[in-house]
Amino acid sequence: MDKYQKQALQVAKEVVIKFIEVGRISPNNFGQNFDVIYKDIMRTVTGVTAGDGSREAELAEGVEDEADFPEQDD
């Protein structure tokens, strides 16, 4: 595991934990969401998509984009 993968893994973990805390992700669908978040972070950091090189299958399955959630007032 290289430096970028380790950093992306840590960031993805922190993001998923925060989403669980605010109720956007449940422990029941953790695996599905973690994979998508990790791949997005890797793509952002390296410019290369981790895994199969495409998100088309994920998007076809109806994975929700962050823009689909209404804004929350703090």
N, C-alpha and C positions, 0 to 999 in steps of 0.2 A: 504494500500500500504506500503510495507516494505522499508527499507533503500536502498536495492539494486535496487528495482523497480524504486524508485524515481531517483536514480543516473543514471540508464540506460535510463530513460525517458529524462533526461536533456542532456545526451551525445548524444542520438539519435536525439534529436531536433537540437543540435549544428551541428551534422554531416549533417543532411538533409539541414539545412540552408546554410552550406558551399557548398554542392553539387548544390543547387539552384543558389547560387552566381556564381559558375563557369560553370553553364549550363549543368551539368550532369543529373539533375532532373528538371522537369518543375512543376509548381504548379498544372497542370492538372493531373499528375500521383503521386502526393505527397502521397496520402493514401496508395497506393500499395507499394511504396518504403519505407515509414516510418515503416510499419509493419515488413518488412523483416530486416531492419537495427536494429530496436528495439529487435527483436527476436535474432539476431546474437549477439548483445551486451549482452543481458541477458544470453545467452548460454556461452559466453566468461567469464562473471563475476561469474556466479554461477555454471557453468558446467551442467546446466539443461536447456533444450530448453523451452522457454515460449510458451504456447499454446498447440498444439496437440502433441508435442513431436517428430515431424519429419519435415524435410524440403523437403521431397520427392515431395510433391504436388507442392510446390513453384518452385522447380527446373524443374519439368515436364512442368510448365507453361512458362518456358523460362526466368525466372528472371536472369538478367545479373549479372555475377560475376565481381568484381572489376578488375580481371585479363583480362577481355575482352576489357578493355579500353586501348588505346595506352598511352605510357608515355608522359607527357607534360613537355616541357622545360620551366623553369621559367625565 
